Amino acid sequence: MTEKGQPLASGLATVAALLFAALPGTAAQTYSGVGVVLRVNPERSEFVVSMQEIPGFMDAMVMPLPVRHRRDLEGLHLGTMIDFTLVVSEKAYAAENVRVHRFRSVENDPQGAGRIELLEKVLAKSPSSESELAVGQHVPNFSLTDQNRQTVALSQFAGKVVAMTFVYTRCPLPNFCFRLSNNFGQLQKRFSKQMGSDLILLTVTLDPANDQPEALAKYGSTWKANAASWRLLTGSPSAVTKVTSMFGVVYSPDEGLMTHSLHTVILDRRGDLVANLEGNEFTSQQLGDLVETVLNHAPSSRGKQ
């Protein structure tokens, strides 16, 4: 079990004892779990996961989970969001029916979901879709302009972990751009001692026509973004599209607003893409656990989510 800001390894040895104590008797109990994978250990038939709370049973925590079937490890890697069944008895616990959690829609209505799915299909057939990076690939350098009108090149952050997300400042939906920015606000607090020296946050606008540096500076002040380590970026439409296409971000103007997919990506110190989280269904705690893992450990296995 981990507390916010404590090392991920802290307390993992006590997890089994806590679970065994939770259910006296021999009857096995099953619970639905949701988590973000932090490490995969095929040789031990287990993975380490940042789990969301299971109401009435356990708090959110980082824990190792053995699997009964090695096939449950297939397709898992750092940053994979999963659903699974947690089976707990008095003397054993394991994860079963592990499934990659697919984020289906960025909208809260069927009509909106249809628009983004159609947009994804159209863009999937375009030449730009071929530039989307798979997890494990090196991210090419790019340059944009930050909230202080300073040119920012990805290459200047070599040797640091970089987290990136994509928003637009006029977004009115609290569960979408607001949530992604709040996640970064929580990262800035959690890793305050490592910001700038080890960790950089980049927020790229999807609406460069409206989100010029002044608008980004105002938006950043809402989140108390430290401009030295949390850069809010804009540029020409073509420059922004070049960056978003690397990570599979799709977006289009829609009745004065923006229909877009949601992505949060993590680059390791080598500048390789190690995680591309789609959607908004992970918590800021889970994102922080993922970032901490990348800060402290080189990825042990890679593959496309």
BAKE-167352 format. One record per residue (C-alpha): residue number from 1; residue in three letters; x, y, z. Coordinates in nm, 2 decimals. Each point is the difference from the previous one (the first is absolute). Layout:
N
+-----+-----+--------+--------+--------+
:   i :  aa :      u :      v :      w :
+-----+-----+--------+--------+--------+
: NUM : Ala :      X :      Y :      Z :
...
+-----+-----+--------+--------+--------+
This chain:
305
+-----+-----+--------+--------+--------+
:   i :  aa :      u :      v :      w :
+-----+-----+--------+--------+--------+
:   1 : Met :   0.00 :   0.00 :   0.00 :
:   2 : Thr :   0.14 :   0.34 :  -0.08 :
:   3 : Glu :  -0.08 :   0.35 :   0.13 :
:   4 : Lys :   0.02 :   0.30 :  -0.22 :
:   5 : Gly :   0.36 :   0.10 :  -0.05 :
:   6 : Gln :   0.15 :  -0.32 :   0.15 :
:   7 : Pro :   0.21 :  -0.23 :  -0.21 :
:   8 : Leu :  -0.21 :  -0.26 :  -0.19 :
:   9 : Ala :   0.20 :  -0.29 :   0.15 :
:  10 : Ser :  -0.09 :   0.11 :   0.35 :
:  11 : Gly :  -0.24 :  -0.24 :   0.17 :
:  12 : Leu :  -0.05 :  -0.24 :  -0.29 :
:  13 : Ala :   0.12 :  -0.29 :   0.22 :
:  14 : Thr :  -0.30 :   0.06 :   0.23 :
:  15 : Val :  -0.27 :  -0.01 :  -0.27 :
:  16 : Ala :  -0.06 :  -0.37 :   0.02 :
:  17 : Ala :  -0.03 :   0.00 :   0.37 :
:  18 : Leu :  -0.25 :   0.29 :  -0.02 :
:  19 : Leu :  -0.21 :  -0.19 :  -0.25 :
:  20 : Phe :   0.01 :  -0.33 :   0.19 :
:  21 : Ala :  -0.11 :   0.18 :   0.32 :
:  22 : Ala :  -0.29 :   0.16 :  -0.18 :
:  23 : Leu :  -0.18 :  -0.32 :  -0.07 :
:  24 : Pro :   0.01 :  -0.26 :   0.28 :
:  25 : Gly :  -0.12 :  -0.34 :  -0.09 :
:  26 : Thr :   0.06 :  -0.21 :  -0.31 :
:  27 : Ala :  -0.26 :   0.12 :  -0.25 :
:  28 : Ala :   0.15 :   0.20 :  -0.29 :
:  29 : Gln :  -0.14 :   0.34 :  -0.08 :
:  30 : Thr :   0.02 :   0.18 :  -0.33 :
:  31 : Tyr :   0.02 :   0.37 :  -0.07 :
:  32 : Ser :   0.01 :   0.21 :  -0.31 :
:  33 : Gly :   0.32 :   0.20 :  -0.03 :
:  34 : Val :   0.13 :   0.28 :  -0.22 :
:  35 : Gly :   0.36 :   0.11 :  -0.02 :
:  36 : Val :   0.30 :   0.13 :  -0.19 :
:  37 : Val :   0.29 :  -0.25 :  -0.05 :
:  38 : Leu :   0.33 :   0.12 :   0.14 :
:  39 : Arg :   0.21 :  -0.31 :  -0.06 :
:  40 : Val :  -0.03 :  -0.35 :  -0.15 :
:  41 : Asn :   0.20 :  -0.29 :   0.14 :
:  42 : Pro :  -0.06 :  -0.30 :  -0.23 :
:  43 : Glu :   0.26 :  -0.22 :   0.18 :
:  44 : Arg :  -0.21 :   0.04 :   0.32 :
:  45 : Ser :  -0.34 :  -0.01 :  -0.17 :
:  46 : Glu :  -0.10 :   0.33 :   0.15 :
:  47 : Phe :  -0.04 :   0.37 :  -0.08 :
:  48 : Val :   0.02 :   0.31 :   0.22 :
:  49 : Val :  -0.31 :   0.22 :  -0.03 :
:  50 : Ser :  -0.12 :   0.34 :   0.14 :
:  51 : Met :  -0.35 :  -0.10 :   0.09 :
:  52 : Gln :  -0.31 :   0.21 :   0.05 :
:  53 : Glu :  -0.19 :  -0.03 :   0.32 :
:  54 : Ile :  -0.23 :  -0.31 :   0.03 :
:  55 : Pro :  -0.28 :   0.15 :   0.22 :
:  56 : Gly :  -0.06 :  -0.20 :   0.32 :
:  57 : Phe :   0.31 :  -0.21 :  -0.04 :
:  58 : Met :   0.33 :   0.20 :  -0.06 :
:  59 : Asp :   0.13 :   0.35 :  -0.06 :
:  60 : Ala :   0.18 :   0.10 :  -0.32 :
:  61 : Met :   0.35 :  -0.15 :   0.02 :
:  62 : Val :   0.30 :  -0.12 :  -0.19 :
:  63 : Met :   0.04 :  -0.38 :   0.02 :
:  64 : Pro :   0.14 :  -0.30 :  -0.17 :
:  65 : Leu :  -0.26 :  -0.24 :  -0.14 :
:  66 : Pro :   0.08 :  -0.36 :  -0.09 :
:  67 : Val :  -0.20 :  -0.15 :  -0.29 :
:  68 : Arg :  -0.12 :  -0.36 :  -0.02 :
:  69 : His :   0.04 :  -0.01 :  -0.37 :
:  70 : Arg :   0.30 :   0.14 :  -0.19 :
:  71 : Arg :  -0.22 :   0.10 :  -0.28 :
:  72 : Asp :  -0.14 :   0.27 :   0.23 :
:  73 : Leu :   0.34 :   0.18 :  -0.04 :
:  74 : Glu :  -0.03 :   0.02 :  -0.38 :
:  75 : Gly :  -0.02 :   0.35 :  -0.13 :
:  76 : Leu :   0.09 :   0.16 :   0.33 :
:  77 : His :   0.27 :   0.26 :   0.03 :
:  78 : Leu :   0.08 :   0.32 :   0.19 :
:  79 : Gly :  -0.30 :   0.23 :  -0.02 :
:  80 : Thr :  -0.26 :  -0.25 :  -0.11 :
:  81 : Met :  -0.34 :   0.07 :   0.16 :
:  82 : Ile :  -0.17 :  -0.32 :   0.09 :
:  83 : Asp :  -0.32 :  -0.16 :   0.14 :
:  84 : Phe :   0.04 :  -0.32 :   0.19 :
:  85 : Thr :  -0.16 :  -0.23 :   0.26 :
:  86 : Leu :   0.18 :  -0.02 :   0.34 :
:  87 : Val :  -0.05 :  -0.34 :   0.16 :
:  88 : Val :   0.08 :   0.00 :   0.38 :
:  89 : Ser :  -0.02 :  -0.29 :   0.24 :
:  90 : Glu :   0.15 :  -0.04 :   0.35 :
:  91 : Lys :   0.33 :  -0.13 :  -0.14 :
:  92 : Ala :   0.03 :   0.12 :  -0.35 :
:  93 : Tyr :  -0.08 :   0.28 :  -0.24 :
:  94 : Ala :   0.03 :   0.04 :  -0.37 :
:  95 : Ala :  -0.12 :   0.20 :  -0.30 :
:  96 : Glu :  -0.21 :  -0.17 :  -0.27 :
:  97 : Asn :  -0.17 :   0.10 :  -0.32 :
:  98 : Val :   0.24 :   0.29 :  -0.06 :
:  99 : Arg :  -0.12 :   0.22 :  -0.28 :
: 100 : Val :   0.14 :   0.31 :  -0.16 :
: 101 : His :  -0.24 :   0.29 :   0.08 :
: 102 : Arg :  -0.10 :   0.17 :  -0.32 :
: 103 : Phe :  -0.12 :   0.36 :   0.03 :
: 104 : Arg :  -0.30 :   0.02 :  -0.24 :
: 105 : Ser :  -0.10 :   0.37 :  -0.01 :
: 106 : Val :   0.10 :   0.35 :   0.09 :
: 107 : Glu :  -0.36 :   0.11 :   0.00 :
: 108 : Asn :  -0.29 :  -0.05 :   0.25 :
: 109 : Asp :  -0.27 :  -0.06 :  -0.27 :
: 110 : Pro :  -0.04 :  -0.26 :  -0.28 :
: 111 : Gln :  -0.01 :   0.26 :  -0.27 :
: 112 : Gly :   0.33 :   0.15 :   0.11 :
: 113 : Ala :   0.16 :  -0.35 :   0.03 :
: 114 : Gly :  -0.10 :  -0.06 :  -0.36 :
: 115 : Arg :   0.17 :   0.32 :  -0.11 :
: 116 : Ile :   0.34 :  -0.09 :   0.16 :
: 117 : Glu :  -0.02 :  -0.36 :  -0.12 :
: 118 : Leu :  -0.06 :   0.12 :  -0.36 :
: 119 : Leu :   0.28 :   0.25 :   0.03 :
: 120 : Glu :   0.24 :  -0.28 :   0.12 :
: 121 : Lys :  -0.10 :  -0.22 :  -0.30 :
: 122 : Val :   0.06 :   0.28 :  -0.25 :
: 123 : Leu :   0.34 :   0.10 :   0.15 :
: 124 : Ala :   0.10 :  -0.37 :   0.03 :
: 125 : Lys :   0.00 :  -0.01 :  -0.38 :
: 126 : Ser :   0.20 :   0.32 :  -0.05 :
: 127 : Pro :   0.38 :   0.01 :  -0.06 :
: 128 : Ser :   0.05 :   0.18 :   0.33 :
: 129 : Ser :  -0.12 :  -0.30 :   0.20 :
: 130 : Glu :   0.31 :  -0.19 :  -0.11 :
: 131 : Ser :   0.20 :   0.24 :   0.22 :
: 132 : Glu :  -0.16 :  -0.12 :   0.32 :
: 133 : Leu :   0.26 :  -0.14 :   0.24 :
: 134 : Ala :  -0.02 :  -0.33 :   0.17 :
: 135 : Val :   0.11 :  -0.05 :   0.36 :
: 136 : Gly :   0.37 :  -0.05 :   0.00 :
: 137 : Gln :   0.08 :   0.23 :  -0.29 :
: 138 : His :   0.22 :   0.31 :   0.03 :
: 139 : Val :  -0.20 :   0.32 :  -0.03 :
: 140 : Pro :   0.14 :   0.24 :  -0.27 :
: 141 : Asn :   0.09 :   0.35 :   0.10 :
: 142 : Phe :  -0.25 :   0.28 :  -0.05 :
: 143 : Ser :  -0.02 :   0.37 :   0.09 :
: 144 : Leu :  -0.30 :   0.20 :   0.12 :
: 145 : Thr :  -0.04 :   0.33 :   0.19 :
: 146 : Asp :  -0.09 :   0.02 :   0.37 :
: 147 : Gln :  -0.21 :   0.23 :   0.21 :
: 148 : Asn :   0.29 :   0.25 :   0.03 :
: 149 : Arg :   0.06 :   0.01 :  -0.38 :
: 150 : Gln :   0.32 :  -0.21 :   0.05 :
: 151 : Thr :   0.08 :  -0.26 :  -0.26 :
: 152 : Val :  -0.01 :  -0.35 :   0.15 :
: 153 : Ala :   0.17 :  -0.30 :  -0.16 :
: 154 : Leu :  -0.05 :  -0.35 :   0.13 :
: 155 : Ser :   0.37 :  -0.07 :  -0.04 :
: 156 : Gln :   0.08 :   0.25 :   0.28 :
: 157 : Phe :  -0.15 :  -0.24 :   0.25 :
: 158 : Ala :   0.24 :  -0.29 :  -0.07 :
: 159 : Gly :   0.07 :  -0.20 :   0.31 :
: 160 : Lys :  -0.34 :   0.10 :   0.16 :
: 161 : Val :  -0.33 :  -0.17 :   0.02 :
: 162 : Val :  -0.26 :   0.18 :  -0.20 :
: 163 : Ala :  -0.38 :  -0.02 :   0.04 :
: 164 : Met :  -0.22 :   0.15 :  -0.27 :
: 165 : Thr :  -0.37 :   0.06 :  -0.04 :
: 166 : Phe :  -0.23 :   0.17 :  -0.25 :
: 167 : Val :  -0.27 :   0.25 :   0.09 :
: 168 : Tyr :  -0.16 :   0.33 :  -0.12 :
: 169 : Thr :  -0.07 :   0.28 :   0.24 :
: 170 : Arg :  -0.36 :   0.06 :  -0.09 :
: 171 : Cys :  -0.11 :  -0.36 :   0.08 :
: 172 : Pro :  -0.31 :   0.02 :   0.22 :
: 173 : Leu :  -0.02 :  -0.36 :   0.11 :
: 174 : Pro :   0.14 :  -0.07 :   0.35 :
: 175 : Asn :   0.07 :  -0.37 :  -0.08 :
: 176 : Phe :   0.22 :   0.07 :  -0.30 :
: 177 : Cys :   0.26 :   0.27 :  -0.04 :
: 178 : Phe :  -0.06 :   0.12 :   0.35 :
: 179 : Arg :   0.07 :  -0.35 :   0.14 :
: 180 : Leu :   0.32 :  -0.04 :  -0.21 :
: 181 : Ser :   0.13 :   0.34 :   0.12 :
: 182 : Asn :  -0.10 :  -0.08 :   0.36 :
: 183 : Asn :   0.20 :  -0.33 :  -0.03 :
: 184 : Phe :   0.31 :   0.21 :  -0.10 :
: 185 : Gly :  -0.07 :   0.24 :   0.29 :
: 186 : Gln :   0.02 :  -0.30 :   0.23 :
: 187 : Leu :   0.32 :  -0.12 :  -0.16 :
: 188 : Gln :   0.15 :   0.34 :   0.06 :
: 189 : Lys :  -0.08 :  -0.02 :   0.37 :
: 190 : Arg :   0.10 :  -0.37 :   0.05 :
: 191 : Phe :   0.34 :   0.04 :  -0.18 :
: 192 : Ser :   0.07 :   0.36 :   0.11 :
: 193 : Lys :   0.36 :  -0.08 :   0.09 :
: 194 : Gln :   0.06 :  -0.16 :  -0.34 :
: 195 : Met :  -0.18 :   0.24 :  -0.23 :
: 196 : Gly :   0.24 :   0.15 :  -0.25 :
: 197 : Ser :   0.30 :  -0.21 :   0.11 :
: 198 : Asp :  -0.15 :  -0.34 :  -0.07 :
: 199 : Leu :  -0.36 :   0.05 :  -0.12 :
: 200 : Ile :  -0.14 :   0.24 :  -0.27 :
: 201 : Leu :  -0.37 :   0.04 :  -0.07 :
: 202 : Leu :  -0.11 :   0.11 :  -0.35 :
: 203 : Thr :  -0.36 :   0.10 :  -0.08 :
: 204 : Val :  -0.06 :   0.04 :  -0.38 :
: 205 : Thr :  -0.31 :   0.19 :  -0.11 :
: 206 : Leu :  -0.23 :  -0.15 :  -0.26 :
: 207 : Asp :  -0.13 :   0.35 :  -0.09 :
: 208 : Pro :   0.30 :   0.21 :  -0.10 :
: 209 : Ala :  -0.22 :   0.26 :  -0.18 :
: 210 : Asn :  -0.14 :   0.11 :   0.33 :
: 211 : Asp :   0.26 :  -0.13 :   0.25 :
: 212 : Gln :   0.28 :   0.25 :  -0.06 :
: 213 : Pro :   0.26 :   0.04 :   0.28 :
: 214 : Glu :  -0.21 :   0.26 :   0.19 :
: 215 : Ala :  -0.29 :  -0.24 :   0.02 :
: 216 : Leu :   0.23 :  -0.28 :   0.11 :
: 217 : Ala :   0.16 :   0.22 :   0.27 :
: 218 : Lys :  -0.34 :   0.08 :   0.14 :
: 219 : Tyr :  -0.10 :  -0.37 :  -0.01 :
: 220 : Gly :   0.32 :  -0.10 :   0.16 :
: 221 : Ser :  -0.05 :   0.25 :   0.29 :
: 222 : Thr :  -0.33 :  -0.19 :   0.08 :
: 223 : Trp :   0.21 :  -0.31 :   0.08 :
: 224 : Lys :   0.30 :   0.20 :   0.15 :
: 225 : Ala :   0.21 :  -0.15 :  -0.28 :
: 226 : Asn :   0.37 :   0.07 :   0.06 :
: 227 : Ala :   0.11 :   0.12 :  -0.35 :
: 228 : Ala :   0.35 :  -0.13 :   0.05 :
: 229 : Ser :  -0.12 :  -0.36 :   0.03 :
: 230 : Trp :  -0.36 :  -0.01 :  -0.13 :
: 231 : Arg :   0.00 :   0.14 :  -0.35 :
: 232 : Leu :  -0.33 :   0.08 :  -0.18 :
: 233 : Leu :   0.07 :  -0.02 :  -0.37 :
: 234 : Thr :  -0.15 :   0.14 :  -0.32 :
: 235 : Gly :   0.12 :   0.05 :  -0.36 :
: 236 : Ser :  -0.13 :   0.00 :  -0.35 :
: 237 : Pro :  -0.28 :  -0.24 :  -0.08 :
: 238 : Ser :   0.24 :  -0.22 :  -0.20 :
: 239 : Ala :   0.26 :   0.00 :   0.28 :
: 240 : Val :  -0.26 :  -0.11 :   0.25 :
: 241 : Thr :  -0.14 :  -0.27 :  -0.23 :
: 242 : Lys :   0.35 :  -0.13 :  -0.05 :
: 243 : Val :   0.02 :  -0.06 :   0.38 :
: 244 : Thr :  -0.35 :  -0.13 :   0.06 :
: 245 : Ser :   0.03 :  -0.25 :  -0.29 :
: 246 : Met :   0.30 :  -0.16 :   0.18 :
: 247 : Phe :  -0.23 :  -0.11 :   0.28 :
: 248 : Gly :  -0.32 :  -0.08 :  -0.18 :
: 249 : Val :  -0.18 :   0.31 :   0.13 :
: 250 : Val :  -0.30 :   0.08 :  -0.23 :
: 251 : Tyr :  -0.19 :   0.33 :   0.02 :
: 252 : Ser :  -0.23 :   0.21 :  -0.21 :
: 253 : Pro :  -0.20 :   0.33 :   0.05 :
: 254 : Asp :  -0.36 :  -0.08 :   0.09 :
: 255 : Glu :  -0.27 :   0.27 :   0.03 :
: 256 : Gly :   0.25 :   0.25 :   0.15 :
: 257 : Leu :   0.16 :  -0.25 :   0.23 :
: 258 : Met :   0.23 :  -0.29 :  -0.07 :
: 259 : Thr :  -0.07 :  -0.37 :  -0.03 :
: 260 : His :   0.32 :  -0.18 :   0.10 :
: 261 : Ser :   0.15 :  -0.31 :   0.14 :
: 262 : Leu :   0.18 :   0.00 :   0.34 :
: 263 : His :   0.36 :  -0.11 :   0.03 :
: 264 : Thr :   0.26 :   0.03 :   0.28 :
: 265 : Val :   0.35 :  -0.13 :  -0.11 :
: 266 : Ile :   0.32 :  -0.06 :   0.19 :
: 267 : Leu :   0.35 :   0.01 :  -0.15 :
: 268 : Asp :   0.29 :  -0.15 :   0.19 :
: 269 : Arg :   0.35 :   0.16 :   0.05 :
: 270 : Arg :   0.11 :  -0.13 :  -0.34 :
: 271 : Gly :  -0.29 :   0.17 :  -0.17 :
: 272 : Asp :  -0.18 :  -0.32 :  -0.08 :
: 273 : Leu :  -0.38 :  -0.03 :   0.02 :
: 274 : Val :  -0.07 :  -0.23 :   0.30 :
: 275 : Ala :  -0.37 :   0.06 :   0.06 :
: 276 : Asn :  -0.29 :   0.14 :  -0.20 :
: 277 : Leu :  -0.31 :   0.01 :   0.23 :
: 278 : Glu :  -0.32 :   0.06 :  -0.19 :
: 279 : Gly :  -0.31 :   0.15 :   0.17 :
: 280 : Asn :  -0.07 :   0.14 :   0.34 :
: 281 : Glu :  -0.08 :  -0.30 :   0.21 :
: 282 : Phe :   0.32 :  -0.03 :   0.19 :
: 283 : Thr :   0.06 :   0.20 :   0.32 :
: 284 : Ser :   0.26 :   0.27 :   0.06 :
: 285 : Gln :   0.14 :  -0.25 :   0.26 :
: 286 : Gln :   0.04 :  -0.27 :  -0.26 :
: 287 : Leu :   0.17 :   0.25 :  -0.24 :
: 288 : Gly :   0.23 :   0.10 :   0.27 :
: 289 : Asp :   0.09 :  -0.36 :   0.08 :
: 290 : Leu :   0.08 :  -0.05 :  -0.37 :
: 291 : Val :   0.22 :   0.31 :  -0.02 :
: 292 : Glu :   0.18 :  -0.11 :   0.32 :
: 293 : Thr :   0.07 :  -0.34 :  -0.15 :
: 294 : Val :   0.15 :   0.16 :  -0.32 :
: 295 : Leu :   0.20 :   0.24 :   0.22 :
: 296 : Asn :   0.15 :  -0.28 :   0.20 :
: 297 : His :   0.01 :  -0.30 :  -0.23 :
: 298 : Ala :   0.08 :  -0.07 :  -0.36 :
: 299 : Pro :  -0.29 :  -0.18 :  -0.18 :
: 300 : Ser :   0.04 :  -0.38 :   0.03 :
: 301 : Ser :  -0.22 :  -0.09 :  -0.30 :
: 302 : Arg :  -0.16 :   0.19 :  -0.29 :
: 303 : Gly :  -0.27 :  -0.05 :  -0.26 :
: 304 : Lys :  -0.28 :   0.19 :  -0.16 :
: 305 : Gln :  -0.31 :   0.05 :   0.22 :
+-----+-----+--------+--------+--------+
